C-alpha cells in the first residue's frame, strides 16, 4: 500500500479523491508548502520582474516619491 507524502500513513488508492494524499488536510498542507516556496523545483534562477530597472536609473523609492514621480497623490 502507498504512503501519504505528508504524514506517511497508508493511503487507500482506489476511490480516494485526495490521492496521493490520505486526506484533504494533508493535501492542503502540501499545497501550503509549495505556495510558501518551502518546496522548489531545481533549476536556473528566474530574474525578478524589476531586476535592475531602478538601479539603472539611479532612483530610489524615496527619490521618486520626493520628486512626485509615480505618486498616488498627484492630481
MODELLER restraints for C-alpha pairs under 7 A, 6 or more apart:
rsr = mdl.restraints
at = mdl.atoms
rsr.add(forms.Gaussian(group=physical.xy_distance, feature=features.Distance(at['CA:1:A'], at['CA:10:A']), mean=6.17, stdev=0.5))
rsr.add(forms.Gaussian(group=physical.xy_distance, feature=features.Distance(at['CA:1:A'], at['CA:11:A']), mean=6.66, stdev=0.5))
rsr.add(forms.Gaussian(group=physical.xy_distance, feature=features.Distance(at['CA:2:A'], at['CA:10:A']), mean=5.78, stdev=0.5))
rsr.add(forms.Gaussian(group=physical.xy_distance, feature=features.Distance(at['CA:2:A'], at['CA:11:A']), mean=5.56, stdev=0.5))
rsr.add(forms.Gaussian(group=physical.xy_distance, feature=features.Distance(at['CA:3:A'], at['CA:9:A']), mean=5.31, stdev=0.5))
rsr.add(forms.Gaussian(group=physical.xy_distance, feature=features.Distance(at['CA:3:A'], at['CA:10:A']), mean=4.42, stdev=0.5))
rsr.add(forms.Gaussian(group=physical.xy_distance, feature=features.Distance(at['CA:3:A'], at['CA:11:A']), mean=5.36, stdev=0.5))
rsr.add(forms.Gaussian(group=physical.xy_distance, feature=features.Distance(at['CA:4:A'], at['CA:10:A']), mean=6.20, stdev=0.5))
rsr.add(forms.Gaussian(group=physical.xy_distance, feature=features.Distance(at['CA:4:A'], at['CA:11:A']), mean=5.82, stdev=0.5))
rsr.add(forms.Gaussian(group=physical.xy_distance, feature=features.Distance(at['CA:4:A'], at['CA:20:A']), mean=6.17, stdev=0.5))
rsr.add(forms.Gaussian(group=physical.xy_distance, feature=features.Distance(at['CA:4:A'], at['CA:21:A']), mean=4.75, stdev=0.5))
rsr.add(forms.Gaussian(group=physical.xy_distance, feature=features.Distance(at['CA:4:A'], at['CA:22:A']), mean=5.57, stdev=0.5))
rsr.add(forms.Gaussian(group=physical.xy_distance, feature=features.Distance(at['CA:5:A'], at['CA:21:A']), mean=6.44, stdev=0.5))
rsr.add(forms.Gaussian(group=physical.xy_distance, feature=features.Distance(at['CA:6:A'], at['CA:26:A']), mean=5.72, stdev=0.5))
rsr.add(forms.Gaussian(group=physical.xy_distance, feature=features.Distance(at['CA:6:A'], at['CA:30:A']), mean=6.63, stdev=0.5))
rsr.add(forms.Gaussian(group=physical.xy_distance, feature=features.Distance(at['CA:11:A'], at['CA:21:A']), mean=6.74, stdev=0.5))
rsr.add(forms.Gaussian(group=physical.xy_distance, feature=features.Distance(at['CA:11:A'], at['CA:22:A']), mean=5.12, stdev=0.5))
rsr.add(forms.Gaussian(group=physical.xy_distance, feature=features.Distance(at['CA:13:A'], at['CA:19:A']), mean=6.34, stdev=0.5))
rsr.add(forms.Gaussian(group=physical.xy_distance, feature=features.Distance(at['CA:18:A'], at['CA:24:A']), mean=5.97, stdev=0.5))
rsr.add(forms.Gaussian(group=physical.xy_distance, feature=features.Distance(at['CA:18:A'], at['CA:27:A']), mean=6.66, stdev=0.5))
rsr.add(forms.Gaussian(group=physical.xy_distance, feature=features.Distance(at['CA:21:A'], at['CA:27:A']), mean=5.74, stdev=0.5))
rsr.add(forms.Gaussian(group=physical.xy_distance, feature=features.Distance(at['CA:33:A'], at['CA:39:A']), mean=5.85, stdev=0.5))
rsr.add(forms.Gaussian(group=physical.xy_distance, feature=features.Distance(at['CA:54:A'], at['CA:60:A']), mean=6.87, stdev=0.5))
rsr.add(forms.Gaussian(group=physical.xy_distance, feature=features.Distance(at['CA:64:A'], at['CA:70:A']), mean=6.86, stdev=0.5))
rsr.add(forms.Gaussian(group=physical.xy_distance, feature=features.Distance(at['CA:65:A'], at['CA:71:A']), mean=6.07, stdev=0.5))
